[in-house]
Structure formats: C-alpha cells, structure tokens
C-alpha cells in the first residue's frame, strides 16, 4: 500500500492534520498501551511532523522530528507510531526510513537520538541505532536511549 508522505512544521499543519495525529498518538500510546500520560508535552510546536497517509486519506503513520538541541543534544525522532489497521505491512520500516531521511534533509547528516521502547531495540538497531546509557522507565514502560551515528 503506497502512502503519501508529508513533512511540515507545526505552523503549517491544518487543524484536520493536527486532530488526526493527536488522535493516532492517543489511540496507540494511551489507549492501546494502557498508559495514561501527558502526550501534549509542549514540543509539538518546535517539531517537524511526518505524516503518512493511506489511499483514502487515513493517517497511517506519524513521527515528529527535531533539530539538535531541542529534545536531545543530537537531532532526534520521536512519537513514532503506526495505525493498528496498517501494521504488519512493512509500514514501520517505511516510516523509520522516511523519518531518518527527513532528519537528514532538514538538518544534514548527523547523529540522531531516540528514546526507544525496549521491546523495539532490535528494530531500531536494524537502522543503525545503538543503545547509549542504561535503561529507564518512562510512564512504567522500559525504554533505552539509542543513537544512530
């Protein structure tokens, strides 16, 4: 299923796009993962938003991208999420490829840091990310910091 990818700063998001990305993040990070947390964290305004729309317009994949010094000292990718209705199709791999490419286009080739859920460590390692530092709990979910040099 080919997606249409869009990369926008916060100020260029339409209200419909903003609603869809917040709805998808809530569906997965709050409801599916049974994790009440403050998703709207004040960083969306400084992020670039990567949106992957399926034919028909449904938001199937999303991530936010940051320049160095915003979320981490390095450039970073966060809130990586795919819709449950579009999983097991290779969408996660396509999303990460698009996100890494977006960081490189926006900020140049440089290290990228992520805060990854521990169970996805091997997935992120397949893109060249390596664990840095000890694991930690974030909202009672095991996480690790990873950097792609």
C-alpha positions in Angstrom: 0.0 0.0 0.0 1.7 3.2 -1.1 1.5 6.1 1.3 1.6 9.8 0.6 4.3 11.3 2.9 4.2 15.0 4.1 6.7 16.8 6.3 5.6 20.0 7.9 6.4 22.4 10.7 3.7 22.8 13.3 2.6 26.2 12.0 1.7 24.6 8.6 -0.4 21.7 9.9 -4.1 22.1 9.2 -6.5 21.6 12.1 -7.6 18.3 10.4 -4.0 17.1 10.3 -3.4 18.1 13.9 -6.5 16.3 15.1 -5.6 13.2 13.2 -2.1 13.0 14.6 -3.2 13.6 18.1 -6.0 11.0 17.7 -3.5 8.4 16.4 -1.0 9.1 19.2 -3.7 8.8 21.8 -5.1 5.6 20.2 -1.8 3.9 20.4 0.2 5.4 23.2 -2.6 6.0 25.7 -5.4 3.5 24.9 -3.6 0.5 23.2 -0.6 0.6 25.6 -2.8 1.4 28.6 -0.6 4.2 29.6 -2.2 7.5 30.7 0.5 10.2 30.2 0.7 13.8 29.1 1.2 13.3 25.3 0.9 17.0 24.6 4.3 18.0 26.1 5.0 21.4 24.6 7.4 20.1 22.0 5.0 19.8 19.1 5.4 23.5 18.2 9.2 23.0 17.7 8.9 19.7 15.8 8.6 18.9 12.1 5.7 16.5 11.6 6.0 13.5 9.3 2.6 12.2 8.2 2.0 9.1 6.1 -1.5 9.0 4.6 -3.0 5.9 3.2 -5.1 6.0 0.0 -8.4 7.5 1.1 -6.7 9.9 3.4 -6.4 8.0 6.7 -3.3 8.8 8.8 -1.5 5.5 8.8 1.9 6.6 10.2 3.4 9.5 12.0 6.6 10.7 13.7 8.0 14.0 14.8 11.5 15.2 14.0 13.6 17.7 15.9 16.8 19.6 15.2 19.8 19.2 17.6 19.3 20.8 21.0 15.5 20.6 21.2 14.6 17.2 22.7 18.2 15.9 22.9 21.7 17.3 22.1 21.5 15.5 18.8 18.8 15.7 16.2 16.0 13.3 17.2 12.9 11.4 16.2 10.0 10.8 18.5 6.4 9.7 18.8 7.0 7.1 16.1 3.6 5.4 15.6 1.7 3.4 13.1 -2.0 2.8 13.0 -3.1 -0.7 14.2 -5.1 -1.0 11.0 -2.0 -0.8 8.9 0.5 -2.9 10.8 2.3 -6.0 9.6 2.8 -4.4 6.1 6.3 -3.1 6.5 4.9 0.3 7.4 7.1 0.7 10.5 10.3 0.2 8.3 9.0 2.7 5.8 8.2 5.2 8.5 11.6 5.0 10.0 13.3 5.3 6.6 11.2 8.4 5.9 12.0 9.8 9.3 15.7 9.3 9.1 15.7 10.8 5.5 13.6 13.7 6.8 16.1 14.5 9.6 19.0 14.4 7.0 17.2 16.7 4.6 16.2 19.2 7.3 19.3 19.2 9.5 22.1 17.5 7.5 23.8 14.2 8.0 24.5 13.9 11.8 23.8 11.7 14.8 20.2 11.0 15.6 19.0 10.1 19.1 15.7 8.4 20.1 14.1 7.3 23.3 13.0 3.8 22.3 10.7 1.4 24.0 12.9 -1.5 25.0 11.0 -4.2 23.1 11.8 -2.3 19.8 15.6 -2.4 20.3 16.3 -4.8 17.5 14.0 -3.0 15.1 15.9 0.3 15.7 19.3 -1.5 15.6 18.4 -2.6 12.1 18.5 1.1 11.2 22.0 1.6 12.8 20.8 2.9 16.2 22.9 1.7 19.2 22.0 1.8 22.9 23.7 4.5 24.9 23.4 4.6 28.6 21.3 2.4 31.0 17.7 1.6 30.5 15.0 3.6 32.3 11.3 3.6 32.9 9.1 6.2 31.2 5.5 6.0 32.2 6.1 2.5 33.6 7.3 1.3 30.2 11.0 0.2 29.8 12.9 2.5 27.5 16.5 3.0 26.3 18.3 5.9 24.7 19.7 5.0 21.3 21.9 7.0 18.9 22.5 6.5 15.2 25.9 7.9 14.3 
